[in-house]
Amino acid sequence: MSSSHDVIVIGGGAIGAACARELASAGRKVLVLEAGGDLGQAWRASGGMLAPQIEAEGGDPLLELGLAARELYPALAEALRDTTGIDIGLWQEGIARVAGTDVEAAELQSKVAWQQQQGHPSDWLESAEVRRRWPWLGPTAGALWAARDGALDPQQLVEALRADAQRLGAVRVTDRAVRLMRDGERVTGVAGETDRYPAGHVVLAAGAWSGLLEGLPRPIPVQPVRGQMAALPWPANIPRAIVYHKDCYLLARGSEALIGSTMEHVGFRPEVTSAGLARIFAATGVLCPGLIRSKVKRSWAGLRPMTPDGLPIIGGDPLIEGLWYATGHGILLAGITGVLMRQLLQDERPAADLSAFAPDRF
């Protein structure tokens, strides 16, 4: 292929598509290399939760980045709807993280207090208030309530990002990236299974498969973690909601109740298992006893990209000019990662402190 592109994005999922869109909007000539197929991609199995306040602890560098990412989505959703006509299903009506025991309640109350001290909207709901708001839940010891958290439809998000990137001039090619091409300490492109693609910049956004690219200057410790999910009918008489517990979650998307998820280190095996579903149903049965009696409509699995410290890898490689990383994370950070990649490649000051996510920290 002739050198008609100056940036290659490896990976066409949520992260890769967001990077391609932002870079194309800056006038970059972008080529997206997508391995193809529909098996195992994390975004296909994601619940799409935008929930930075649910799990983050005090001092967690992901909290501030996650909050900025969440606040970016309303404007992004409107822009994508205007340019592509696709509604990404964004809604921010709050998420409840329930406590099952007094010990869990104490931990969540401390989290609420810390978040309130930092000026983040967070509330503690006593068990009676949880019962009043969500009478269909099982017994709880209270809940953390994050009023600005929410969710979106990951498949609609990826479709919209891809469509808008194409509108802006990005080209998508189905070919599995095999090897990074270099001339000394400078990127020269990517070799795929069927062709070679020259470019001066490469953005590695291949999710769980990022570490398989040959020719990298350092091992990328991104491992696949299987997450299984299932869909049940959402009861017609219950307002939509998202309820999270340390062992499971359930969320309403359209007429379905999505329940999940497992965290399984099984390599590149995105199949659904009876044991995995049994764990989900058991945990969800405690959270919402009535729901679990419904008939399962479908089940599926995906491979999340996980790093040893649980933090994403975002930024440029200090040894190889033109090599950029955008991997090790999911839907919440997709939109803002695209913005950060555009800023980095345009030599602008990034909108967030990326020191905790540096590629050479391992």
VOSE-860259 format. One record per residue: residue number from 1; x, y, z of N, C-alpha, C in turn; residue in three letters. Coordinates in pm, whole numbers. Each point is the difference from the previous one (the first is absolute). Layout:
residues N
ATOM     n      n_X      n_Y      n_Z     ca_X     ca_Y     ca_Z      c_X      c_Y      c_Z   res
ATOM   NUM        X        Y        Z        X        Y        Z        X        Y        Z   ALA
...
This chain:
residues 362
ATOM     n      n_X      n_Y      n_Z     ca_X     ca_Y     ca_Z      c_X      c_Y      c_Z   res
ATOM     1       85     -120        0      -85      120        0       89      124        0   MET
ATOM     2      -38       98      -77       79      123       -7      -10       78      130   SER
ATOM     3       95       90       21        4       77      124      -97      117       -8   SER
ATOM     4     -130      -32       10     -102      103       -8      -56       36      136   SER
ATOM     5       53      -62      106      -46       27      136      118       35       87   HIS
ATOM     6      -22       89       95      109       34       92      -21      -58      138   ASP
ATOM     7     -120      -54       29      -26      -65      129      -72     -132      -26   VAL
ATOM     8       50     -106       61      -69     -128       -1      -51      -28      141   ILE
ATOM     9     -128      -28       12      -59      -41      127      -23     -149       -8   VAL
ATOM    10       63      -75       88      -18     -145        4     -113      -30       97   ILE
ATOM    11     -113      -44      -55     -117      -29       82     -115       92      -34   GLY
ATOM    12     -114      -57      -32     -116       81      -38     -115       -7       97   GLY
ATOM    13       28      -36      126     -103       -1      102      -26      140       54   GLY
ATOM    14      -50        9      121      -38      130       55      120       94       12   ALA
ATOM    15      112      -50       49      117       85       17       58       38     -135   ILE
ATOM    16       22      -98      -86       57       28     -131      -86       92      -83   GLY
ATOM    17     -132      -22        2      -91       84      -78       -1      143       51   ALA
ATOM    18        7       16      133        3      135       58      129       72      -39   ALA
ATOM    19      113      -74        2      127       60      -40       -4       39     -147   CYS
ATOM    20      -53      -88      -84       -7       29     -144      -85      123      -27   ALA
ATOM    21     -111       11       68      -89      115      -21       68      130       39   ARG
ATOM    22       62        2      118       64      123       46      118       38      -89   GLU
ATOM    23       80      -97      -39      116       31      -83      -43       46     -138   LEU
ATOM    24     -104      -62      -56      -51       44     -129      -57      141        9   ALA
ATOM    25      -61       33      112      -57      134       17      110      107        2   SER
ATOM    26      123      -41       34      113       93        2       72        6     -135   ALA
ATOM    27      -56      -67      -98       59        2     -133      100     -110      -28   GLY
ATOM    28       16      -91       93       91     -112      -22      -61      -99     -100   ARG
ATOM    29       87      -62      -79      -43     -104      -92       13     -134       72   LYS
ATOM    30     -116      -54       40       -4     -112       94      -39     -128      -70   VAL
ATOM    31       73     -107       30      -35     -135      -43      -25      -83      125   LEU
ATOM    32     -116      -65        7      -33      -88      111       17     -144      -46   VAL
ATOM    33       85      -75       68       17     -142      -29      -81      -80      101   LEU
ATOM    34      -96      -74      -50      -90      -78       84       11     -146      -40   GLU
ATOM    35       24      -87       99       20     -141      -29     -125      -65      -59   ALA
ATOM    36     -116       56       29     -125      -55      -53      -60     -104       93   GLY
ATOM    37     -117      -47      -37      -72      -94       85      -75       70      111   GLY
ATOM    38      -80      -74       72      -80       59      107        7      -83      127   ASP
ATOM    39      111      -71       18       13      -90      113      100       54      101   LEU
ATOM    40      -47       27      120       89       31      110       27      145       28   GLY
ATOM    41      -37       93      -92       32      140       25      -68       47      129   GLN
ATOM    42       76       75       79      -51       42      131     -126       85      -14   ALA
ATOM    43       -5       88      -99     -114       90      -11     -129      -74      -32   TRP
ATOM    44       10     -115      -65     -121      -76      -29      -58      -64      125   ARG
ATOM    45       81      -18      101      -45      -64      124      -12       98      115   ALA
ATOM    46       20      127      -27       -1      100      108     -143       39       38   SER
ATOM    47      -16       29      129     -127       56       44      -12      148      -35   GLY
ATOM    48      113       62      -35       -2      141      -38      -16       96      117   GLY
ATOM    49       33      -44      120      -18       88      115      103      113        2   MET
ATOM    50      -47      117       34       86      117       21       -2       26      150   LEU
ATOM    51       89      -68       70      -11       -7      145      133       23       71   ALA
ATOM    52       61      116      -19      130       23       65       -7        5      152   PRO
ATOM    53     -116       33       56       -8       16      145      -34     -130       72   GLN
ATOM    54      -33     -104      -73      -47     -121       64      112      -82       63   ILE
ATOM    55      114      -10      -70      107      -86       49      123       75       48   GLU
ATOM    56       21      122      -48      125       71       28       17       28      149   ALA
ATOM    57      122      -15       46       35       32      137       67      137        5   GLU
ATOM    58       15       55      120       67      127       15      143       -5      -50   GLY
ATOM    59       38       98      -79      134        1      -55       16      -82     -126   GLY
ATOM    60     -102      -70      -43        7      -79     -123       12       95     -119   ASP
ATOM    61      108       -9      -79       15       92     -114     -106      -17     -105   PRO
ATOM    62      -70     -115        2     -106      -21      -98     -124       82       29   LEU
ATOM    63      -18       43      125     -122       70       35      -12      132      -76   LEU
ATOM    64      103       83        6       -8      130      -68      -11      -16     -151   GLU
ATOM    65       75      -95      -57      -11      -24     -144     -139      -54      -34   LEU
ATOM    66      -52      -89       83     -132      -55      -23     -110      105        9   GLY
ATOM    67       12       91       97      -98      107       12        2       90     -123   LEU
ATOM    68      121       34      -46       11       82     -122      -57      -73     -119   ALA
ATOM    69       23     -131       -7      -52      -80     -111     -152       -3        2   ALA
ATOM    70      -56      -17      118     -147       -3       12      -62      132      -43   ARG
ATOM    71       61      110       41      -57      131      -33       16       35     -147   GLU
ATOM    72       85      -70      -71       18       24     -143     -113      -58      -83   LEU
ATOM    73      -67     -103       52      -94      -76      -82     -126       75      -43   TYR
ATOM    74      -58       87       81     -119       70      -50       26       78     -129   PRO
ATOM    75      110       74       -6       33       75     -121       33      -94     -115   ALA
ATOM    76       72     -109       30       35      -96     -104     -124      -68      -55   LEU
ATOM    77      -92      -37       89     -124      -64      -45      -80       91      -93   ALA
ATOM    78       -8      128       35      -72       96      -83       69       18     -134   GLU
ATOM    79      133       10        1       75       19     -125      -17     -120      -92   ALA
ATOM    80        7     -120       55      -14     -121      -82     -141      -13      -55   LEU
ATOM    81      -98       38       79     -139       -4      -50      -19      100     -113   ARG
ATOM    82       62      116       12      -13      102     -105       66      -42     -130   ASP
ATOM    83      116      -65        9       77      -30     -122      -32     -137      -59   THR
ATOM    84      -43      -94       83      -25     -135      -51     -144      -45       12   THR
ATOM    85      -78       71       83     -138      -42       23      -12     -116       96   GLY
ATOM    86      110      -42       61        0     -115       90       -9       47      145   ILE
ATOM    87      -95      -56       72      -17       29      143       79     -105       78   ASP
ATOM    88       97       43       80       83      -96       72      -63      -46      132   ILE
ATOM    89     -124       42       25      -72      -49      116       51       52      133   GLY
ATOM    90       56      121       -2       55       56      124     -112       36       97   LEU
ATOM    91       15      -46      124      -88       49      106       79        4      130   TRP
ATOM    92      -19      107       73       72       23      125     -101       27      111   GLN
ATOM    93      -63     -107       44     -103        9      102       46      -60      132   GLU
ATOM    94      130      -26       11       55      -46      126       19     -151        7   GLY
ATOM    95       98      -39       81       26     -141       27        7      -19      152   ILE
ATOM    96      -64     -106       47        7      -37      141       95     -117       16   ALA
ATOM    97       99       16       87       83     -114       39      -45      -45      136   ARG
ATOM    98      -62     -116        7      -61      -45      125      101      -78       83   VAL
ATOM    99      -21        7      131       79      -77       96      -82     -120       45   ALA
ATOM   100       64     -115        4      -71     -120       44       17      -27      148   GLY
ATOM   101      103       60       61       28      -23      141       35      132       67   THR
ATOM   102        5       -2      132       38      121       74      145       38      -29   ASP
ATOM   103       85      -98      -22      140       29      -32        8       73     -135   VAL
ATOM   104      -73      -50      -99       -3       67     -130      -59      140       13   GLU
ATOM   105     -101       14       84      -62      131       19       99      100       58   ALA
ATOM   106       79      -43       96       99       90       60      103       44     -105   ALA
ATOM   107       42      -93      -84       97       34     -105      -59      101      -98   GLU
ATOM   108     -125      -21      -39      -62       91      -96      -29      136       62   LEU
ATOM   109      -35        3      130      -21      128       67      129       81        4   GLN
ATOM   110      112      -66       21      129       71       -4       27       54     -139   SER
ATOM   111      -35      -78     -101       19       45     -138      -86      123      -28   LYS
ATOM   112     -125       -3       45      -90      114      -18       56      124       67   VAL
ATOM   113       46      -15      122       53      115       75      121       60      -72   ALA
ATOM   114       90      -86      -49      117       52      -70      -40       71     -129   TRP
ATOM   115      -92      -58      -76      -42       63     -125      -69      134       26   GLN
ATOM   116      -79        7      105      -65      126       33      104      106       38   GLN
ATOM   117      104      -39       72      106       94       37       71       54     -124   GLN
ATOM   118        7      -81     -104       63       43     -124      -95       78      -91   GLN
ATOM   119     -123       17       44      -97       76      -78      -74      -80     -105   GLY
ATOM   120        6     -133        8      -69      -83      -97     -140      -35       52   HIS
ATOM   121     -103        7      -86     -135      -33       45      -13     -147       35   PRO
ATOM   122      -13      -30      128       -8     -137       48      -82        0      129   SER
ATOM   123      -87      -99       15      -86       -4      118       -6     -142       55   ASP
ATOM   124      -25       -6      131      -24     -129       64     -149      -17       22   TRP
ATOM   125      -54     -113      -44     -141      -32       20      -11     -112      102   LEU
ATOM   126      -74       25      105      -25     -105       98      -87     -110      -63   GLU
ATOM   127       -1     -116       64      -69     -115      -57     -149       28      -23   SER
ATOM   128      -61       79       89     -143       31      -17      -22       85     -126   ALA
ATOM   129       94       92      -28      -11       82     -120       23      -83     -125   GLU
ATOM   130       92      -95        7       22      -91     -113     -127      -79      -28   VAL
ATOM   131      -64      -49      105     -124      -77      -16     -110       87      -59   ARG
ATOM   132       -5      127       40     -105       88      -53       21       29     -148   ARG
ATOM   133      126       21      -40       26       34     -140       -8     -121      -92   ARG
ATOM   134       51     -113       51        5     -121      -83      -59     -117       79   TRP
ATOM   135     -132       -2       14      -63     -104       84       18     -141      -54   PRO
ATOM   136       42      -13     -123       19     -132      -62      136      -61       31   TRP
ATOM   137       89       76       68      130      -54       39      -14      -90      122   LEU
ATOM   138       98      -89       17        8      -77      121       48       86      116   GLY
ATOM   139       14      -57      119       46       77      116      139       57      -23   PRO
ATOM   140       20      124       48      131       64      -10       34       66      134   THR
ATOM   141      125       41       11       44       76      118       24      146      -37   ALA
ATOM   142      -64       44     -108       16      137      -47       68        4     -135   GLY
ATOM   143       24      122      -50       59       12     -133       68      134      -18   ALA
ATOM   144      108       -2      -77       61      122      -51      -79       42     -122   LEU
ATOM   145      -38      127       -7      -77       50     -113       82      106      -73   TRP
ATOM   146       36      -31     -126       75       92      -85      -96       53     -106   ALA
ATOM   147      -52      121       24     -112       50      -80       39       32     -144   ALA
ATOM   148      126       26      -29       40       36     -136       54     -118      -80   ARG
ATOM   149       18     -113       64       43     -119      -74     -115      -50      -87   ASP
ATOM   150       33      -83      -96     -104      -49      -90       53     -107      -92   GLY
ATOM   151      -47        3     -126       38     -104      -95      -29       47     -141   ALA
ATOM   152       51      -77      -95      -31       20     -141        0     -137      -67   LEU
ATOM   153      -38       -2     -128       -2     -124      -76      134      -13      -74   ASP
ATOM   154       87      -92       40      133       -7      -61       -2      -27     -149   PRO
ATOM   155      -91      -84      -47       -3      -31     -142      -43      122      -81   GLN
ATOM   156      -93       76       51      -40      123      -67      113      103        2   GLN
ATOM   157       74        4      111      113       92        9      104      -32     -105   LEU
ATOM   158       38     -127      -12      101      -39      -98      -49       27     -142   VAL
ATOM   159     -125      -33      -28      -54       26     -133        6      149      -33   GLU
ATOM   160      -36       84       96       -1      144      -24      141       56      -16   ALA
ATOM   161       93      -44       85      138       46      -11       61      -41     -133   LEU
ATOM   162      -25     -122      -42       52      -46     -129      -58       82     -115   ARG
ATOM   163     -131       22        5      -64       75     -107       52      143       -8   ALA
ATOM   164       19       62      116       47      138       -1      147        8      -42   ASP
ATOM   165       80      -98       42      139       -3      -45        8      -13     -152   ALA
ATOM   166      -86      -85      -55       -3      -15     -146      -44      129      -68   GLN
ATOM   167      -99       66       58      -45      128      -55      113      101       -4   ARG
ATOM   168       87       -7       99      111       95       10      122      -43      -82   LEU
ATOM   169      -10     -114      -68      107      -42      -89       79     -122       42   GLY
ATOM   170      -24      -54      118       72     -119       43      -41     -120      -85   ALA
ATOM   171       96      -87      -28      -23     -120      -81       16     -123       89   VAL
ATOM   172      -91      -94      -12        5     -122       81       30     -119      -90   ARG
ATOM   173      102      -78       36       42     -117      -77       -4     -122       91   VAL
ATOM   174      -55     -109      -51       -2     -124       76      128      -78      -28   THR
ATOM   175       88       -3       97      127      -72       -9       56       -6      141   ASP
ATOM   176       51     -114       39       55      -13      135      143       54        2   ARG
ATOM   177       24       98       85      135       54       16       90     -105       63   ALA
ATOM   178      115      -24      -61       92     -103       48      125       59       63   VAL
ATOM   179       56      102      -64      131       49       45       12      150      -20   ARG
ATOM   180       60       65       99       32      142      -11      124       14      -88   LEU
ATOM   181       -7       84     -102      116       25      -86       75      122       53   MET
ATOM   182      133      -13       10       82      107       56      126       19      -82   ARG
ATOM   183       48      120        4      132       32      -52       79       56      117   ASP
ATOM   184       75      -86       67       69       41      121      -99       36      109   GLY
ATOM   185        2      124       43      -88       45      109     -117       81      -53   GLU
ATOM   186      -41      -31     -122     -111       73      -62      -98      -97      -63   ARG
ATOM   187     -129       21       25     -105      -81      -61       -7       28     -150   VAL
ATOM   188      -15     -106      -79      -20       18     -145     -130      -61      -49   THR
ATOM   189      -73      -70       87     -128      -56      -42      -31     -131       70   GLY
ATOM   190      -90      -74      -61      -47     -127       57       -7     -105     -110   VAL
ATOM   191       48     -119       31      -15     -113      -90     -120      -82       44   ALA
ATOM   192      -92      -23      -92     -116      -82       29       13     -137      -61   GLY
ATOM   193     -104      -81       16        3     -133      -57       -3        3     -153   GLU
ATOM   194      -64      101      -58      -17        3     -145       71      116      -69   THR
ATOM   195       47      100       76       63      115      -64       88       72      101   ASP
ATOM   196       76       97      -52       83       87       84      -54      142      -12   ARG
ATOM   197       -1       73      114      -64      130        5       99      102       55   TYR
ATOM   198       59       83      -83       96      100       48      -70      119       66   PRO
ATOM   199       60       51      105      -50      120       69      103       43      103   ALA
ATOM   200       -2      127       35       94       53       96      -44      -11      144   GLY
ATOM   201     -129      -33       21      -54      -15      135      -86     -125        6   HIS
ATOM   202        9      -71      110      -83     -118       24      -60       11      139   VAL
ATOM   203     -132      -13        9      -71       -1      128      -45     -142       27   VAL
ATOM   204       51      -60      107      -33     -137       35     -124        1       90   LEU
ATOM   205     -112      -39      -58     -128        0       73      -72     -132      -25   ALA
ATOM   206       74     -110       13      -52     -132      -34      -56      -75      119   ALA
ATOM   207      -28       68      109      -64      -64      114       82     -115       54   GLY
ATOM   208      -68     -112       27       65     -117       59      108      -58      -88   ALA
ATOM   209       -2       33     -129       97      -53      -95      122       93      -18   TRP
ATOM   210        7      108       74      107       99      -20      139      -59       18   SER
ATOM   211       17      -88       96      131      -55       28       50     -101     -101   GLY
ATOM   212      -84      -37      -97       39     -100     -100       74       62     -119   LEU
ATOM   213       -2      133      -11       67       64     -113      152      -20       11   LEU
ATOM   214       60      -49     -105      144      -21       -2       73      132      -27   GLU
ATOM   215      125        7       44       82      115      -28      -11      114       98   GLY
ATOM   216      -76      -18      108      -11      105      101      130       10       79   LEU
ATOM   217       35      119       48      125       17       73       -5      -53      143   PRO
ATOM   218     -118      -38       47      -16      -49      136     -122      -92        5   ARG
ATOM   219       -1      -97       91     -121      -81       16     -115       87       49   PRO
ATOM   220     -116      -21      -56     -121       71       43      -84      -99       81   ILE
ATOM   221       -2       15      133      -65     -101       84     -151       17        7   PRO
ATOM   222      -64       -8     -115     -147        3       -6      -47     -142      -20   VAL
ATOM   223      -82      -47       92      -48     -138       -4     -151       -2      -20   GLN
ATOM   224      -50     -102      -72     -146      -12      -16      -64      -54      128   PRO
ATOM   225     -108       64       42      -79      -48      113     -143      -18      -49   VAL
ATOM   226      -47     -122        5     -133      -29      -55     -110       49       92   ARG
ATOM   227      -96       67      -59     -120       41       71     -122      -57      -68   GLY
ATOM   228      -79      -75       75     -124      -58      -54     -120       82       48   GLN
ATOM   229     -101        8      -85     -120       77       31     -122      -74      -53   MET
ATOM   230     -115       44       46     -127      -56      -48     -105      110       -2   ALA
ATOM   231     -102      -23      -79     -111       95      -10     -130      -70       37   ALA
ATOM   232      -78       67       82     -133      -45       41      -99      109      -36   LEU
ATOM   233     -127      -28       -1      -98      107      -23        0       98      117   PRO
ATOM   234        1      130      -30      -15       99      107     -149       13       31   TRP
ATOM   235      -37      -14      126     -143        6       35      -64      131      -45   PRO
ATOM   236     -114      -10      -67      -64      118      -59      -47       99      106   ALA
ATOM   237      -25      -45      121      -53       89      103      107       62       89   ASN
ATOM   238      127      -19      -36      110       52       82       76      105      -81   ILE
ATOM   239       18      121       54       80      101      -71      143      -50      -20   PRO
ATOM   240       63       45     -109      135      -46      -28       95       45      110   ARG
ATOM   241      104      -78       20       94       27      108      130      -74      -27   ALA
ATOM   242      104       40       73      127      -73        3       34      -22      146   ILE
ATOM   243       18     -125       36       35      -35      137      124      -89       -5   VAL
ATOM   244       96       36       82      131      -64       -1       28      -58      137   TYR
ATOM   245       59     -119        0       51      -59      123      138      -55      -31   HIS
ATOM   246       81      -21      100      137      -46      -24        5     -133      -75   LYS
ATOM   247     -107      -77        6       -1     -131      -64      -77       -3     -132   ASP
ATOM   248      -74      106      -33      -81       -1     -122      -57      139      -24   CYS
ATOM   249      -67       14     -112      -75      123      -27     -117      -34      -91   TYR
ATOM   250      -98       89        0     -108      -11      -96      -33      141      -49   LEU
ATOM   251      -32        7     -128      -35      130      -56     -106      -18     -107   LEU
ATOM   252      -82      102      -14     -105       -1     -101       54       59     -129   ALA
ATOM   253      -21      -71     -111       29       54     -132     -117      -38      -90   ARG
ATOM   254      -80      100      -32     -120      -28      -77      -95      -89       79   GLY
ATOM   255      -41     -110      -59      -92      -92       66       72     -113       72   SER
ATOM   256      134        9        8       77     -108       60       64       41      132   GLU
ATOM   257       20      -99       84       82       14      120      130      -72      -26   ALA
ATOM   258      111       74       -5      130      -60      -20       61      -32      136   LEU
ATOM   259       48     -122       15       60      -40      127      141      -54      -27   ILE
ATOM   260       91       29       90      138      -45      -15       74       27      130   GLY
ATOM   261      126      -22        0       78      -62     -105      108      -77       68   SER
ATOM   262       63      -94      -70      110      -75       57      133       70      -28   THR
ATOM   263      103      -43       70      138       48      -21       86     -126       -3   MET
ATOM   264       24      -54     -121       65     -130      -13      128       11      -82   GLU
ATOM   265      109      -49       56      129       -1      -69       13     -134      -73   HIS
ATOM   266      -51       -5     -121       -4     -125      -76       63       14     -138   VAL
ATOM   267       77      107      -22       60       21     -130     -102       52     -101   GLY
ATOM   268       27      -26     -126      -85       52     -107     -114      -99      -30   PHE
ATOM   269      -86      -17       99     -112      -94      -13     -129       74       39   ARG
ATOM   270      -68       60      -96     -117       81       31     -132      -77        3   PRO
ATOM   271        6     -131       28     -124      -77        0      -77       18      132   GLU
ATOM   272     -128      -25       -8      -87        1      118        4     -138       64   VAL
ATOM   273        5       -5      132        3     -127       71     -115       -9      100   THR
ATOM   274      -42     -121       25     -109      -19       98       45       41      140   SER
ATOM   275      128      -23       33       49       38      132        2      152       16   ALA
ATOM   276       42       70     -105        2      145        7     -139       59       15   GLY
ATOM   277      -94      -50      -78     -137       49       10      -60      -33      136   LEU
ATOM   278       35     -116       54      -53      -37      131       45       99      107   ALA
ATOM   279      126       45       -8       49       99       98      -76      132      -14   ARG
ATOM   280      -25       41     -123      -74      125      -23     -142      -12       53   ILE
ATOM   281      -67     -110      -30     -138      -17       44      -10       -9      151   PHE
ATOM   282       98      -66       64       -3      -11      146       13      136       65   ALA
ATOM   283       96       82      -49       21      132       58     -118       92      -29   ALA
ATOM   284      -52       -5     -122     -113       85      -36     -125      -42       74   THR
ATOM   285      -12     -130       29     -115      -48       75       -8       58      139   GLY
ATOM   286      116       26       61        2       65      130      -34      148      -15   VAL
ATOM   287       53       62     -103      -22      143      -22     -145       29      -35   LEU
ATOM   288      -56      -80      -88     -138       22      -48      -68     -135      -17   CYS
ATOM   289      -58      -54      105      -53     -136       -4     -107      -23     -106   PRO
ATOM   290      -85       99      -23     -109      -20      -96       48       -7     -143   GLY
ATOM   291      102       77      -33       45        8     -138       55     -132      -50   LEU
ATOM   292       70      -71       84       73     -118      -42      -94     -114      -40   ILE
ATOM   293     -126       13       34      -96     -104      -39      -46       16     -144   ARG
ATOM   294       40      110      -64      -38       23     -139       81      -89      -93   SER
ATOM   295      -51      -21     -119       68      -83      -99      115       77      -63   LYS
ATOM   296      115      -66      -10      118       62      -61      -24       17     -150   VAL
ATOM   297       21      123      -49      -19       27     -143      124      -32      -81   LYS
ATOM   298      118       31       56      126      -27      -70      114       14       99   ARG
ATOM   299      116      -53      -38      120       13       82      120       13      -94   SER
ATOM   300      109       62       49      116       25      -83      121       29       89   TRP
ATOM   301      116       12      -63      122       26       76       94       86      -83   ALA
ATOM   302       88       70       68      102       82      -66      128       -2       81   GLY
ATOM   303      105       51      -61      132        0       62       43      141       34   LEU
ATOM   304        5       31      129       43      132       43      153        9       -1   ARG
ATOM   305       56      113      -38      146       17        8       39       50      139   PRO
ATOM   306       73      -81       73       37       34      137      152       10       14   MET
ATOM   307       44       99       75      142       16       31       27      -45      143   THR
ATOM   308      126      -24       37       29      -48      136      -47       94      110   PRO
ATOM   309        4      131      -23      -42       94      104     -142       52      -21   ASP
ATOM   310      -70      -53     -100     -137       40      -24      -17      135      -66   GLY
ATOM   311      110       65      -36       -6      133      -62       25      -11     -150   LEU
ATOM   312      -56       90      -78       23       -4     -144      143       38      -37   PRO
ATOM   313       34      -26     -124      128       42      -56      -32      105     -106   ILE
ATOM   314       36      124       29      -32      112      -89      123       89      -13   ILE
ATOM   315       44       21     -123      111       92      -21       98      -51     -103   GLY
ATOM   316      106       77      -21      101      -35      -98      110      -86       59   GLY
ATOM   317       61      -82      -85      113      -81       45      123       89        9   ASP
ATOM   318       73       -5      111      116       89       14      119      -42      -86   PRO
ATOM   319       -2     -121      -54      113      -49      -79      -23        7     -151   LEU
ATOM   320     -124       -9      -42      -31       -9     -142      -87      119      -41   ILE
ATOM   321       53       85      -84      -75      116      -46     -115      -45      -91   GLU
ATOM   322     -118       52       28     -115      -30      -83      -84     -116       49   GLY
ATOM   323       38      -63      112      -78     -111       55      -80       48      121   LEU
ATOM   324     -131      -24       -4      -91       48      103      -85     -117       50   TRP
ATOM   325      -33        5      129      -79     -106       61     -135       55       48   TYR
ATOM   326     -104      -76      -25     -134       33       49      -70     -132       27   ALA
ATOM   327       36      -64      110      -48     -135       25      -11      -25      150   THR
ATOM   328      -63     -112       35      -12      -37      140     -120       60       69   GLY
ATOM   329     -101       46      -76     -119       61       61     -119      -19      -93   HIS
ATOM   330     -114       58       40     -124      -30      -71      -85      121      -33   GLY
ATOM   331     -131      -20        4      -97       96      -53        7      135       71   ILE
ATOM   332        9        2      131        0      128       72      105       94      -56   LEU
ATOM   333      120      -49      -24      111       85      -41       15       12     -151   LEU
ATOM   334      -90      -60      -77       17        0     -145        2      141      -56   ALA
ATOM   335     -101       79       30      -11      133      -57      118       89       35   GLY
ATOM   336       38        1      127      108       89       41      135      -50      -50   ILE
ATOM   337       15     -131      -18      125      -50      -56       21       51     -142   THR
ATOM   338     -109        6      -77       11       57     -134       48      144        5   GLY
ATOM   339      -55       78       91       42      140       15      148        7       39   VAL
ATOM   340       42      -83       94      138        2       46       96      -39     -112   LEU
ATOM   341      -36     -100      -80       87      -39     -112       13      115     -102   MET
ATOM   342     -110       66      -26        8      114      -92       92      107       55   ARG
ATOM   343      -15       31      127       83      104       60      148      -40        0   GLN
ATOM   344       29     -124       31      139      -45        4       64        4     -139   LEU
ATOM   345      -71      -48     -100       57       -2     -134       10      139      -61   LEU
ATOM   346      -82       92       50        5      138      -49       93       87       83   GLN
ATOM   347       75      -64       89       94       71       88      -69      104       87   ASP
ATOM   348     -122      -31       39      -73       85       92       13      -56      142   GLU
ATOM   349      -25       85       96        2      -48      139     -123      -85       24   ARG
ATOM   350       17     -125       47     -117      -86       20      -90       54      110   PRO
ATOM   351     -128      -32      -12     -101       52       92        3      -69      136   ALA
ATOM   352       85     -100       17        9      -73      127      145      -36       28   ALA
ATOM   353       30      -20      127      132      -45       41       11     -149      -32   ASP
ATOM   354       91      -38      -88       12     -137      -45      118      -74       64   LEU
ATOM   355       64       60       97      121      -60       57      -26     -139       59   SER
ATOM   356     -116      -19       60      -30     -130       62      -28     -109     -102   ALA
ATOM   357      -20       40     -126      -36      -95     -104      111      -20     -103   PHE
ATOM   358      121       43       33      112       -2      -94       32     -142      -46   ALA
ATOM   359       32      -18     -127       30     -133      -54      122      -67       63   PRO
ATOM   360       95       78       49      124      -59       52       -2      -19      152   ASP
ATOM   361     -119        0       59       -5      -13      147       19     -145       46   ARG
ATOM   362      -14      -95      -87       11     -140       40      146      -46       -5   PHE
